[in-house]
């Protein structure tokens, strides 16, 4: 497999060829949401669903 990569025409010229890794110790940022974060979109989605249903049935 290494021979196949070495004979690729663009591998020698392109500095971004291949997979780039983050430097040691660098990690993706963590997002910490409050414990009940899912309640807000669930309630809003449910309310929007009921409004759409009632609108479709009565109007």
KEVEX-935525 format. One line per 5 residues: their letters; for each residue x, y, z of N, C-alpha, C. Coordinates in Angstrom, 2 decimals, decimal comma, padded with zeros to 5 digits. Atoms other than C-alpha are relative to their C-alpha. Example, Ala and Ser with C-alpha at 12.3 -4.5 7.8 and 13.67 -1.06 7.14 Angstrom:
2
AS	000,89:-001,19:000,00:012,30:-004,50:007,80:000,90:001,20:000,00 ~ -000,82:-001,19:-000,06:013,67:-001,06:007,14:-000,77:001,09:000,73
This chain:
59
XXXXX	000,82:-001,20:000,00:000,00:000,00:000,00:000,86:001,26:000,00 ~ -000,84:-001,19:-000,03:002,83:002,41:000,71:000,56:000,30:-001,39 ~ -000,50:-000,22:001,36:004,14:001,90:-002,83:-001,05:000,71:-000,84 ~ 001,07:-000,64:000,75:000,75:002,89:-004,24:-000,11:001,48:000,34 ~ 000,09:-001,40:-000,41:000,73:006,10:-002,23:001,21:000,78:-000,49
XXXXX	-001,21:-000,70:000,42:004,32:006,98:-003,10:000,02:000,26:-001,50 ~ 000,00:-000,20:001,45:003,70:006,59:-006,83:-001,13:000,90:-000,47 ~ 001,06:-000,92:000,38:000,65:008,86:-006,76:000,62:001,33:-000,40 ~ -000,65:-001,18:000,56:001,51:011,89:-008,86:-000,13:001,23:000,89 ~ 000,20:-001,21:-000,79:000,07:014,50:-006,51:000,54:-000,06:001,40
XXXXX	-000,40:000,13:-001,40:001,46:013,15:-003,27:001,27:000,78:000,33 ~ -001,26:-000,68:-000,29:004,92:014,73:-003,56:-000,15:001,52:-000,01 ~ 000,13:-001,45:000,17:003,75:018,20:-004,57:-000,99:000,63:000,98 ~ 001,09:-000,54:-000,80:000,69:018,61:-002,36:000,29:-000,21:001,49 ~ -000,29:000,10:-001,44:001,41:019,39:001,30:-001,21:-000,49:000,78
XXXXX	001,22:000,43:-000,68:-002,22:018,66:002,21:-000,43:-001,41:-000,40 ~ 000,34:001,35:000,44:-002,16:015,19:000,62:-000,10:-000,93:001,20 ~ 000,17:000,94:-001,10:-003,42:012,50:002,93:-000,82:000,60:001,12 ~ 000,81:-000,42:-001,13:-005,14:012,80:006,25:000,83:000,86:000,94 ~ -000,70:-000,87:-000,95:-004,17:015,65:008,53:-000,52:-000,26:001,41
XXXXX	000,35:000,24:-001,39:-004,17:015,11:012,27:000,27:001,25:000,82 ~ -000,22:-001,12:-000,90:-004,40:017,63:015,06:001,30:-000,23:000,78 ~ -001,20:000,16:-000,81:-001,24:018,30:017,05:-000,31:-000,71:001,32 ~ 000,21:000,71:-001,27:-000,75:016,27:020,24:-000,56:000,94:001,06 ~ 000,60:-000,77:-001,06:-002,90:017,51:023,08:-001,16:000,88:-000,45
XXXXX	001,09:-000,83:000,50:-005,31:019,39:020,84:-001,22:-000,89:-000,24 ~ 001,22:000,79:000,13:-008,85:018,09:021,06:-001,14:000,89:-000,49 ~ 001,17:-000,77:000,43:-012,23:019,12:019,71:-000,65:000,64:001,22 ~ 000,64:-000,66:-001,14:-014,09:021,60:021,92:-001,24:-000,78:000,46 ~ 001,17:000,67:-000,56:-016,72:020,14:024,23:-001,12:001,00:000,21
XXXXX	001,18:-000,83:-000,23:-020,22:021,54:024,34:-000,78:-000,64:001,13 ~ 000,73:000,53:-001,15:-021,87:021,09:027,71:-001,33:000,74:000,11 ~ 001,32:-000,58:-000,08:-025,60:021,68:027,61:-000,61:-000,29:001,36 ~ 000,66:000,28:-001,28:-027,80:021,94:030,70:-000,75:-001,33:-000,05 ~ 000,60:001,32:-000,10:-029,49:018,76:031,90:-001,32:-000,12:-000,76
XXXXX	001,31:000,09:000,64:-032,96:019,55:030,53:-000,09:000,73:-001,33 ~ -000,02:-000,77:001,25:-031,92:021,11:027,22:-000,98:-000,52:-001,03 ~ 000,87:000,60:001,01:-034,04:018,71:025,20:-001,46:000,35:000,20 ~ 001,40:-000,34:-000,25:-037,27:019,91:026,83:-000,48:001,17:-000,86 ~ 000,40:-001,19:000,76:-037,31:023,24:025,00:-000,39:-000,36:-001,44
XXXXX	000,43:000,34:001,37:-037,26:021,87:021,42:-001,14:-001,01:-000,03 ~ 001,10:000,96:-000,03:-039,59:019,02:022,41:-001,34:000,70:000,22 ~ 001,24:-000,73:-000,29:-042,21:021,38:023,85:-000,37:000,90:-001,17 ~ 000,28:-000,88:001,14:-041,88:023,87:020,99:-000,46:-000,80:-001,22 ~ 000,40:000,84:001,12:-042,10:021,09:018,41:-001,39:-000,58:000,19
XXXXX	001,34:000,52:-000,28:-045,13:019,58:020,11:-001,07:001,06:-000,16 ~ 000,97:-001,10:000,13:-046,89:022,93:020,31:-000,21:000,36:-001,47 ~ 000,12:-000,31:001,43:-046,14:023,64:016,64:-000,78:-001,10:-000,72 ~ 000,74:001,11:000,59:-047,46:020,19:015,73:-001,49:000,09:000,29 ~ 001,42:-000,15:-000,36:-050,70:020,74:017,62:-000,64:001,17:-000,74
XXXXX	000,53:-001,16:000,73:-051,15:024,18:016,04:-000,24:-000,37:-001,46 ~ 000,17:000,40:001,40:-050,62:022,70:012,57:-001,17:-000,95:-000,16 ~ 001,11:000,96:000,07:-053,07:019,86:013,28:-001,35:000,70:000,15 ~ 001,25:-000,71:-000,25:-055,77:022,13:014,67:-000,33:000,93:-001,19 ~ 000,20:-000,87:001,17:-055,28:024,58:011,79:-000,49:-000,80:-001,20
XXXX	000,39:000,82:001,15:-055,59:021,79:009,23:-001,42:-000,55:000,16 ~ 001,33:000,61:-000,22:-058,71:020,31:010,83:-001,10:001,04:-000,02 ~ 001,08:-000,96:-000,16:-060,70:023,45:011,59:-000,02:001,12:-001,02 ~ 000,00:-001,14:000,93:-059,64:025,92:008,90:000,17:-000,47:-001,38
